[in-house]
Amino acid sequence: MNPIVTVQDAVTAFADFMEPTDMELDAIELEMPAILADVDLLDAQIITLDRTPNEVDARRIRRARRRVLAERLALANRTVGVTLPGGAA
């Protein structure tokens, strides 16, 4: 019979090292407008899941898609030439 043991010590032993570094947090902060645009697009799409999209819903989705593309373009332009150690950019 194999004993069942907890692995809590093994899992939490490296908890201090699992925190994001300052560079990773900076990369997330740089990408935040694009992340929020993606969230807005998902919200617009979720609204239309249980019904047929009307003209206002279609406009909301088109606007959200345009915003996602604009934010991704802006992010690509901001990160040209930016290199972070570990490939975080």
N, CA, C and O atoms as a GROMACS GRO file, in nm:
protein
  356
    1MET      N    1   0.085  -0.118   0.000
    1MET     CA    2   0.000   0.000   0.000
    1MET      C    3   0.090   0.123   0.000
    1MET      O    4   0.184   0.132   0.078
    2ASN      N    5   0.058   0.218  -0.088
    2ASN     CA    6   0.135   0.342  -0.095
    2ASN      C    7   0.074   0.446  -0.002
    2ASN      O    8  -0.045   0.475  -0.010
    3PRO      N    9   0.156   0.502   0.084
    3PRO     CA   10   0.100   0.605   0.173
    3PRO      C   11   0.072   0.734   0.096
    3PRO      O   12   0.146   0.770   0.004
    4ILE      N   13  -0.034   0.802   0.135
    4ILE     CA   14  -0.069   0.930   0.075
    4ILE      C   15  -0.006   1.037   0.162
    4ILE      O   16  -0.036   1.048   0.281
    5VAL      N   17   0.081   1.117   0.102
    5VAL     CA   18   0.148   1.222   0.178
    5VAL      C   19   0.117   1.356   0.114
    5VAL      O   20   0.085   1.364  -0.005
    6THR      N   21   0.125   1.457   0.192
    6THR     CA   22   0.101   1.590   0.140
    6THR      C   23   0.227   1.645   0.076
    6THR      O   24   0.337   1.619   0.123
    7VAL      N   25   0.211   1.719  -0.027
    7VAL     CA   26   0.324   1.782  -0.095
    7VAL      C   27   0.325   1.932  -0.070
    7VAL      O   28   0.388   2.007  -0.145
    8GLN      N   29   0.258   1.976   0.034
    8GLN     CA   30   0.249   2.118   0.064
    8GLN      C   31   0.387   2.180   0.082
    8GLN      O   32   0.413   2.289   0.030
    9ASP      N   33   0.477   2.111   0.154
    9ASP     CA   34   0.610   2.166   0.176
    9ASP      C   35   0.686   2.180   0.045
    9ASP      O   36   0.757   2.279   0.025
   10ALA      N   37   0.672   2.084  -0.043
   10ALA     CA   38   0.741   2.091  -0.171
   10ALA      C   39   0.684   2.200  -0.260
   10ALA      O   40   0.757   2.264  -0.335
   11VAL      N   41   0.554   2.222  -0.252
   11VAL     CA   42   0.491   2.323  -0.336
   11VAL      C   43   0.522   2.463  -0.286
   11VAL      O   44   0.555   2.551  -0.365
   12THR      N   45   0.513   2.484  -0.156
   12THR     CA   46   0.533   2.619  -0.102
   12THR      C   47   0.678   2.651  -0.071
   12THR      O   48   0.709   2.763  -0.031
   13ALA      N   49   0.767   2.555  -0.090
   13ALA     CA   50   0.908   2.580  -0.061
   13ALA      C   51   0.965   2.687  -0.153
   13ALA      O   52   1.057   2.759  -0.115
   14PHE      N   53   0.912   2.697  -0.272
   14PHE     CA   54   0.964   2.793  -0.369
   14PHE      C   55   0.872   2.913  -0.387
   14PHE      O   56   0.882   2.982  -0.488
   15ALA      N   57   0.786   2.939  -0.294
   15ALA     CA   58   0.687   3.046  -0.307
   15ALA      C   59   0.753   3.182  -0.321
   15ALA      O   60   0.702   3.267  -0.395
   16ASP      N   61   0.864   3.206  -0.253
   16ASP     CA   62   0.931   3.336  -0.263
   16ASP      C   63   0.984   3.361  -0.403
   16ASP      O   64   0.994   3.475  -0.447
   17PHE      N   65   1.019   3.254  -0.473
   17PHE     CA   66   1.076   3.268  -0.606
   17PHE      C   67   0.968   3.273  -0.715
   17PHE      O   68   1.000   3.296  -0.831
   18MET      N   69   0.844   3.253  -0.678
   18MET     CA   70   0.738   3.248  -0.776
   18MET      C   71   0.678   3.386  -0.805
   18MET      O   72   0.594   3.398  -0.894
   19GLU      N   73   0.718   3.487  -0.733
   19GLU     CA   74   0.666   3.622  -0.755
   19GLU      C   75   0.723   3.677  -0.885
   19GLU      O   76   0.837   3.648  -0.920
   20PRO      N   77   0.644   3.757  -0.958
   20PRO     CA   78   0.697   3.817  -1.081
   20PRO      C   79   0.805   3.920  -1.049
   20PRO      O   80   0.801   3.988  -0.947
   21THR      N   81   0.899   3.929  -1.138
   21THR     CA   82   1.006   4.026  -1.121
   21THR      C   83   0.956   4.165  -1.160
   21THR      O   84   0.848   4.178  -1.218
   22ASP      N   85   1.034   4.266  -1.129
   22ASP     CA   86   0.997   4.402  -1.167
   22ASP      C   87   0.989   4.417  -1.318
   22ASP      O   88   0.904   4.489  -1.369
   23MET      N   89   1.077   4.349  -1.391
   23MET     CA   90   1.074   4.356  -1.537
   23MET      C   91   0.949   4.291  -1.593
   23MET      O   92   0.890   4.341  -1.689
   24GLU      N   93   0.907   4.181  -1.534
   24GLU     CA   94   0.784   4.115  -1.579
   24GLU      C   95   0.663   4.203  -1.550
   24GLU      O   96   0.571   4.212  -1.631
   25LEU      N   97   0.663   4.268  -1.435
   25LEU     CA   98   0.553   4.358  -1.403
   25LEU      C   99   0.551   4.478  -1.497
   25LEU      O  100   0.444   4.525  -1.535
   26ASP      N  101   0.669   4.528  -1.536
   26ASP     CA  102   0.676   4.637  -1.632
   26ASP      C  103   0.622   4.594  -1.768
   26ASP      O  104   0.554   4.671  -1.836
   27ALA      N  105   0.653   4.470  -1.808
   27ALA     CA  106   0.603   4.419  -1.936
   27ALA      C  107   0.451   4.406  -1.933
   27ALA      O  108   0.383   4.435  -2.032
   28ILE      N  109   0.397   4.362  -1.820
   28ILE     CA  110   0.251   4.352  -1.806
   28ILE      C  111   0.188   4.490  -1.811
   28ILE      O  112   0.085   4.510  -1.876
   29GLU      N  113   0.250   4.585  -1.744
   29GLU     CA  114   0.199   4.723  -1.744
   29GLU      C  115   0.200   4.781  -1.886
   29GLU      O  116   0.110   4.856  -1.924
   30LEU      N  117   0.302   4.748  -1.962
   30LEU     CA  118   0.312   4.795  -2.100
   30LEU      C  119   0.202   4.735  -2.187
   30LEU      O  120   0.152   4.802  -2.278
   31GLU      N  121   0.163   4.612  -2.160
   31GLU     CA  122   0.061   4.542  -2.238
   31GLU      C  123  -0.080   4.565  -2.186
   31GLU      O  124  -0.176   4.518  -2.248
   32MET      N  125  -0.097   4.634  -2.075
   32MET     CA  126  -0.228   4.648  -2.012
   32MET      C  127  -0.335   4.709  -2.104
   32MET      O  128  -0.447   4.659  -2.103
   33PRO      N  129  -0.306   4.814  -2.182
   33PRO     CA  130  -0.412   4.865  -2.271
   33PRO      C  131  -0.462   4.760  -2.371
   33PRO      O  132  -0.581   4.754  -2.400
   34ALA      N  133  -0.372   4.678  -2.422
   34ALA     CA  134  -0.414   4.572  -2.516
   34ALA      C  135  -0.494   4.465  -2.442
   34ALA      O  136  -0.590   4.411  -2.498
   35ILE      N  137  -0.456   4.434  -2.321
   35ILE     CA  138  -0.530   4.335  -2.242
   35ILE      C  139  -0.672   4.385  -2.214
   35ILE      O  140  -0.768   4.309  -2.228
   36LEU      N  141  -0.684   4.512  -2.176
   36LEU     CA  142  -0.816   4.568  -2.148
   36LEU      C  143  -0.903   4.575  -2.274
   36LEU      O  144  -1.024   4.557  -2.267
   37ALA      N  145  -0.841   4.602  -2.389
   37ALA     CA  146  -0.916   4.602  -2.514
   37ALA      C  147  -0.967   4.462  -2.546
   37ALA      O  148  -1.080   4.447  -2.593
   38ASP      N  149  -0.886   4.360  -2.521
   38ASP     CA  150  -0.931   4.222  -2.541
   38ASP      C  151  -1.047   4.188  -2.448
   38ASP      O  152  -1.141   4.120  -2.489
   39VAL      N  153  -1.041   4.235  -2.325
   39VAL     CA  154  -1.150   4.211  -2.230
   39VAL      C  155  -1.279   4.277  -2.278
   39VAL      O  156  -1.386   4.218  -2.267
   40ASP      N  157  -1.269   4.400  -2.330
   40ASP     CA  158  -1.388   4.468  -2.382
   40ASP      C  159  -1.448   4.392  -2.500
   40ASP      O  160  -1.570   4.382  -2.512
   41LEU      N  161  -1.362   4.339  -2.587
   41LEU     CA  162  -1.412   4.259  -2.700
   41LEU      C  163  -1.482   4.134  -2.650
   41LEU      O  164  -1.589   4.098  -2.700
   42LEU      N  165  -1.423   4.066  -2.554
   42LEU     CA  166  -1.488   3.947  -2.498
   42LEU      C  167  -1.621   3.982  -2.434
   42LEU      O  168  -1.718   3.907  -2.448
   43ASP      N  169  -1.628   4.093  -2.362
   43ASP     CA  170  -1.754   4.136  -2.302
   43ASP      C  171  -1.861   4.158  -2.408
   43ASP      O  172  -1.976   4.117  -2.392
   44ALA      N  173  -1.822   4.225  -2.518
   44ALA     CA  174  -1.918   4.250  -2.626
   44ALA      C  175  -1.964   4.119  -2.690
   44ALA      O  176  -2.081   4.107  -2.727
   45GLN      N  177  -1.875   4.024  -2.703
   45GLN     CA  178  -1.912   3.896  -2.762
   45GLN      C  179  -1.997   3.812  -2.667
   45GLN      O  180  -2.090   3.743  -2.710
   46ILE      N  181  -1.968   3.818  -2.539
   46ILE     CA  182  -2.045   3.742  -2.441
   46ILE      C  183  -2.189   3.792  -2.434
   46ILE      O  184  -2.281   3.712  -2.416
   47ILE      N  185  -2.208   3.921  -2.448
   47ILE     CA  186  -2.343   3.978  -2.444
   47ILE      C  187  -2.432   3.915  -2.551
   47ILE      O  188  -2.551   3.897  -2.530
   48THR      N  189  -2.373   3.884  -2.665
   48THR     CA  190  -2.453   3.833  -2.778
   48THR      C  191  -2.464   3.681  -2.781
   48THR      O  192  -2.521   3.626  -2.876
   49LEU      N  193  -2.412   3.611  -2.681
   49LEU     CA  194  -2.417   3.465  -2.684
   49LEU      C  195  -2.558   3.409  -2.675
   49LEU      O  196  -2.589   3.309  -2.740
   50ASP      N  197  -2.643   3.470  -2.596
   50ASP     CA  198  -2.775   3.412  -2.573
   50ASP      C  199  -2.885   3.477  -2.656
   50ASP      O  200  -3.003   3.452  -2.633
   51ARG      N  201  -2.847   3.560  -2.750
   51ARG     CA  202  -2.948   3.623  -2.836
   51ARG      C  203  -2.888   3.654  -2.972
   51ARG      O  204  -2.766   3.651  -2.990
   52THR      N  205  -2.973   3.685  -3.066
   52THR     CA  206  -2.927   3.727  -3.197
   52THR      C  207  -2.877   3.871  -3.187
   52THR      O  208  -2.949   3.958  -3.138
   53PRO      N  209  -2.756   3.897  -3.233
   53PRO     CA  210  -2.703   4.034  -3.221
   53PRO      C  211  -2.786   4.132  -3.304
   53PRO      O  212  -2.817   4.107  -3.420
   54ASN      N  213  -2.820   4.244  -3.241
   54ASN     CA  214  -2.889   4.349  -3.316
   54ASN      C  215  -2.784   4.448  -3.367
   54ASN      O  216  -2.664   4.425  -3.352
   55GLU      N  217  -2.829   4.556  -3.427
   55GLU     CA  218  -2.736   4.652  -3.487
   55GLU      C  219  -2.645   4.716  -3.382
   55GLU      O  220  -2.527   4.739  -3.409
   56VAL      N  221  -2.696   4.744  -3.264
   56VAL     CA  222  -2.615   4.804  -3.158
   56VAL      C  223  -2.508   4.705  -3.112
   56VAL      O  224  -2.393   4.744  -3.089
   57ASP      N  225  -2.545   4.580  -3.099
   57ASP     CA  226  -2.447   4.477  -3.060
   57ASP      C  227  -2.338   4.463  -3.166
   57ASP      O  228  -2.220   4.453  -3.134
   58ALA      N  229  -2.378   4.462  -3.292
   58ALA     CA  230  -2.281   4.448  -3.400
   58ALA      C  231  -2.186   4.568  -3.401
   58ALA      O  232  -2.066   4.552  -3.421
   59ARG      N  233  -2.240   4.688  -3.378
   59ARG     CA  234  -2.155   4.807  -3.370
   59ARG      C  235  -2.058   4.799  -3.253
   59ARG      O  236  -1.941   4.837  -3.266
   60ARG      N  237  -2.107   4.751  -3.140
   60ARG     CA  238  -2.022   4.737  -3.020
   60ARG      C  239  -1.907   4.640  -3.047
   60ARG      O  240  -1.794   4.666  -3.007
   61ILE      N  241  -1.937   4.529  -3.114
   61ILE     CA  242  -1.832   4.430  -3.144
   61ILE      C  243  -1.732   4.488  -3.244
   61ILE      O  244  -1.612   4.471  -3.227
   62ARG      N  245  -1.781   4.556  -3.348
   62ARG     CA  246  -1.690   4.617  -3.446
   62ARG      C  247  -1.600   4.721  -3.380
   62ARG      O  248  -1.480   4.726  -3.408
   63ARG      N  249  -1.657   4.802  -3.294
   63ARG     CA  250  -1.580   4.904  -3.224
   63ARG      C  251  -1.474   4.839  -3.134
   63ARG      O  252  -1.361   4.887  -3.127
   64ALA      N  253  -1.512   4.731  -3.066
   64ALA     CA  254  -1.418   4.661  -2.978
   64ALA      C  255  -1.305   4.596  -3.060
   64ALA      O  256  -1.190   4.598  -3.018
   65ARG      N  257  -1.339   4.539  -3.175
   65ARG     CA  258  -1.236   4.479  -3.261
   65ARG      C  259  -1.139   4.584  -3.311
   65ARG      O  260  -1.018   4.562  -3.312
   66ARG      N  261  -1.192   4.700  -3.352
   66ARG     CA  262  -1.104   4.808  -3.398
   66ARG      C  263  -1.012   4.856  -3.286
   66ARG      O  264  -0.896   4.887  -3.309
   67ARG      N  265  -1.066   4.861  -3.165
   67ARG     CA  266  -0.984   4.904  -3.051
   67ARG      C  267  -0.875   4.802  -3.022
   67ARG      O  268  -0.762   4.840  -2.991
   68VAL      N  269  -0.907   4.673  -3.031
   68VAL     CA  270  -0.806   4.569  -3.010
   68VAL      C  271  -0.695   4.583  -3.111
   68VAL      O  272  -0.577   4.578  -3.076
   69LEU      N  273  -0.732   4.600  -3.238
   69LEU     CA  274  -0.630   4.614  -3.341
   69LEU      C  275  -0.546   4.739  -3.320
   69LEU      O  276  -0.424   4.736  -3.338
   70ALA      N  277  -0.609   4.849  -3.282
   70ALA     CA  278  -0.536   4.973  -3.258
   70ALA      C  279  -0.440   4.959  -3.139
   70ALA      O  280  -0.327   5.007  -3.145
   71GLU      N  281  -0.485   4.895  -3.034
   71GLU     CA  282  -0.398   4.877  -2.917
   71GLU      C  283  -0.283   4.782  -2.946
   71GLU      O  284  -0.172   4.802  -2.898
   72ARG      N  285  -0.309   4.677  -3.025
   72ARG     CA  286  -0.201   4.586  -3.061
   72ARG      C  287  -0.098   4.656  -3.150
   72ARG      O  288   0.022   4.633  -3.137
   73LEU      N  289  -0.146   4.741  -3.241
   73LEU     CA  290  -0.055   4.817  -3.325
   73LEU      C  291   0.028   4.913  -3.240
   73LEU      O  292   0.149   4.925  -3.259
   74ALA      N  293  -0.038   4.981  -3.147
   74ALA     CA  294   0.034   5.073  -3.059
   74ALA      C  295   0.135   4.998  -2.974
   74ALA      O  296   0.246   5.047  -2.952
   75LEU      N  297   0.098   4.880  -2.925
   75LEU     CA  298   0.191   4.799  -2.846
   75LEU      C  299   0.310   4.756  -2.930
   75LEU      O  300   0.424   4.760  -2.884
   76ALA      N  301   0.284   4.714  -3.053
   76ALA     CA  302   0.394   4.673  -3.141
   76ALA      C  303   0.487   4.790  -3.169
   76ALA      O  304   0.609   4.773  -3.173
   77ASN      N  305   0.431   4.908  -3.187
   77ASN     CA  306   0.514   5.026  -3.212
   77ASN      C  307   0.592   5.067  -3.088
   77ASN      O  308   0.705   5.114  -3.099
   78ARG      N  309   0.534   5.048  -2.970
   78ARG     CA  310   0.604   5.084  -2.846
   78ARG      C  311   0.716   4.986  -2.815
   78ARG      O  312   0.818   5.024  -2.757
   79THR      N  313   0.699   4.861  -2.853
   79THR     CA  314   0.797   4.759  -2.814
   79THR      C  315   0.902   4.733  -2.922
   79THR      O  316   0.985   4.644  -2.906
   80VAL      N  317   0.900   4.807  -3.031
   80VAL     CA  318   1.003   4.791  -3.133
   80VAL      C  319   1.136   4.838  -3.073
   80VAL      O  320   1.148   4.952  -3.028
   81GLY      N  321   1.231   4.751  -3.073
   81GLY     CA  322   1.362   4.785  -3.018
   81GLY      C  323   1.375   4.767  -2.869
   81GLY      O  324   1.485   4.782  -2.814
   82VAL      N  325   1.265   4.735  -2.800
   82VAL     CA  326   1.272   4.712  -2.655
   82VAL      C  327   1.304   4.565  -2.632
   82VAL      O  328   1.233   4.477  -2.680
   83THR      N  329   1.411   4.541  -2.559
   83THR     CA  330   1.445   4.404  -2.525
   83THR      C  331   1.456   4.393  -2.374
   83THR      O  332   1.525   4.471  -2.309
   84LEU      N  333   1.388   4.296  -2.321
   84LEU     CA  334   1.394   4.269  -2.178
   84LEU      C  335   1.461   4.136  -2.158
   84LEU      O  336   1.441   4.044  -2.238
   85PRO      N  337   1.539   4.123  -2.055
   85PRO     CA  338   1.603   3.993  -2.029
   85PRO      C  339   1.499   3.883  -2.009
   85PRO      O  340   1.395   3.906  -1.946
   86GLY      N  341   1.526   3.769  -2.061
   86GLY     CA  342   1.436   3.656  -2.046
   86GLY      C  343   1.326   3.652  -2.152
   86GLY      O  344   1.240   3.564  -2.146
   87GLY      N  345   1.328   3.743  -2.247
   87GLY     CA  346   1.230   3.742  -2.354
   87GLY      C  347   1.092   3.779  -2.308
   87GLY      O  348   0.994   3.727  -2.362
   88ALA      N  349   1.078   3.867  -2.210
   88ALA     CA  350   0.947   3.903  -2.157
   88ALA      C  351   0.875   4.004  -2.244
   88ALA      O  352   0.756   4.029  -2.222
   89ALA      N  353   0.941   4.061  -2.342
   89ALA     CA  354   0.874   4.163  -2.425
   89ALA      C  355   0.820   4.105  -2.552
   89ALA      O  356   0.761   4.176  -2.633
   0.00000   0.00000   0.00000
